[in-house]
């Protein structure tokens, strides 16, 4: 449950949640669930990508120049 303490998680969650709810509300029932699940998958891809970038940055500050 480390994501409950993670600031990045809480910064990304509201826009993606609003986007998913908007798709559910505005799209027809047949396609709304498909696109909403796509938003959830996109959230996790963006979240883990940004975490990887942050980890790479923090390792770089410690003198580990691996690029």
Secondary structure, DSSP 4 states (H G I P E B T S, - for coil): -GGGT-HHHHHHHHHHHHHHHHHHHHS-HHHHHHHHHHHHHHHHHHHHHHHHHHHHHHHHHTT----
